C-alpha cells in the first residue's frame, strides 16, 4: 500500500480530479501549448517547512536510471581525460537535493559488475540493475565466450546480487530499432527473448528499453508476463499515448526523463501517465532537459512567486555549472546530466498535469520505493 505524507494526502484527491481534467486537453501543438503554460502558471505551492523536522513534508527522489559507470564521471570524455574523477561529488550533489536512492544501470556484463561494486561503496544509496542493453547485444555474438556461457554468467551475477541486496532490477533489456547500426534487429530479438528467460529465473522487477519497436516488444514481453509478477518500468519512455496506455493496462510502469519531454507530442503522453505508474529519472549523463525541448518551455513558464514559495528548487542555487575544460571541484559539468537535476523533471511533469510538484514527487517516490523494494517509504 502507498504511504503518503500527511501534507500530500489532503491534496491527492484534488490531483487525481485535476489530472482527469487534463486528459481531455488538446494535444500540445504550438497553438495549444499555451494551455499548458497557463496551467503551470496557475499552480499554487505551499511554503513547506524544512525537512529537518521529520513531521514536515520534504522532497525525496529515487533516480531510477543513472549511468554512474560511464567514464565521464571519471573525467574521461571520448577516451580523453579532461578532469579528475568526481563521482563522489556527483553522489554528494544528489543528496543535497534529497535524491536519496540511485539505481545504477547495467548495460552489459562489465557495467553490471561495476554497478554492483558501486553499490558496495555506497550502501543504502546506490543500487544496481543487471542486464544487457539491446544495443550491446552484439557482445553475445562477438564476445570471447559463447552466448550461452555469457547468459549463464549474467544469470549468476543477477542472482548473487539480488541475494546480497545490491541488485534491485534485471535490465536494461529490450529493443531499440532506432539504432540498428549498433545491433541488428535479429540479434536484438533473440537476446531480448533469451534475457527474458533469465528474468523469469531471477525474479527481479525489470528495467526495460523500447524504441520504435513496440509491437515486437509487447509480443515478446507478453509471452512471459504471467511469469513476471513483479513487473517493472519501461524507462526513458518516448512512445505514443496508446503504447503507454497498453503498457499501463498490463501493469508496466513508466519512467520519465528529459528525453521523454523533447516534443509537444512527448509531453502529451507524459501528461496522461497515471500517477500510480509514474517514475522519475535522469538517465545521466544523457537525457538532460535542453533549452530546445518542449519541457524547457514548461520550466520557463512558472511564475517566480510559485518557485520562491516552494521548498523544491529546480536546481540547487549553490551549484555551479562549468565546461569540462574549465572543471572545478564541486561543480557540475555542462552537457553531463546527473541526479541533482532530477527536480527539473518533477517540475515539468507537475506543469503538464497541472498539479503541485509535491504530488508528483510523493507519487514517484512511493512507486519507485515499492516496485524496486528499496526499503521503508516513510
Buried (B, 14 or more C-beta within 10 A) or exposed (E): EBBBBEBBEEBBEEBBEBBEEBEEBEBBEEEBBEBBBEBBEEBEBEEBEEBEEEEBBBBBBBBBBBBBBBBBBBBBBEEEEBBEEBBEBBBEBBEEBBBBBBBBBBBBBEBBBBBBBBBEEBEEBBBBBBBBBBBBBBBBBEBEEEBEEBBEBBBEBBBEBBEEEBBBBBBBBBBBBEEBEBBEBEBBBBBBBBBBEBBEEBBBBBBBBBBBBBEBBBEBBEEBBEEBEBBBBBBBBBBBBEBBBBBBEEEBBBBBBBBBBBBBBBBBBBBBBBBEBBBBBBBBBBBBBBEEBBBBBBBEBBEEEBBEEBBBBBBBEEBEEEEBEEBEEEBBBEBBBBBBBBBBBBBBBBBBBBBBBBBBBBBBBBBBBBBBEBEEBE
